[in-house]
Amino acid sequence: TFAKLLFNELCAEFEYTCFVLKGDYMAIKRGVYSSMYHHGKQVAGIGNEKWKLTALRQKTLLLVLDDIDNDSHVEVLHYISSLNDCANSRYIVTSRDKDILNRSDAYVFDVKLLNHKSSKELFMSYAFPYPTEPNPSLTGCVDKIITKCNGLPLTLEVMGKYLRRRESESIWRQCLDALDEADNVNGLDEQLWKKLRVSYDRLSSQ
């Protein structure tokens, strides 16, 4: 994900680093303690919360909370930042709810969806890694599938990997039909998961 990519790019600049996926208040709090690293090595004494909090004070910390969706997640962020109390630390959160981000007193960066040109470049890098070129008979399906991915990098990556080096036009059309069905599902989240399942549902039992 974008958050993980950003975390990996920045982590070498900080003494302590932590990447936590969403959960309830206690799950995120436990995740912070169990996923804490010091210069690339997991912090010892995972069960000793007091020791870790003492170690974090006035130390540079990179904390990423990915996909927060309620105010309890903001509370965790404020809790950790107050304990850390270091001006050179950085706290990054991602969310699809801008109101929650605004309530976190954070600078909000609105990540845009990929345009068609960028979407095609990303999809093609997975479906047809250089120097592979698509069969001319697949050209129409390629553009339609890219459009159905709606500029979402993860969907483009998953679909590209699934269709890599598949020459059968029928497989591409089946994939396109499945993406069409996903568009009929109510709710953006459900549509996303439905599209990501397209490749999974077509795996063999093995």
Secondary structure, DSSP 8 states (H G I E B T S, - for coil): -HHHHHHHHHGGG-SEEEEEE---HHHHHHHHHHTEEETTEE-S-TT-HHHHHHHHTTS-EEEEEES--SHHHHHHHHHHHHHH--TT-EEEE--S-HHHHHHTT----------HHHHHHHHHHHHS-TT----GGGHHHHHHHHHHTTT-HHHHHHHHHHTTT---HHHHHHHHHHHHHHHTSSSHHHHHHHHHHHHHTTS---
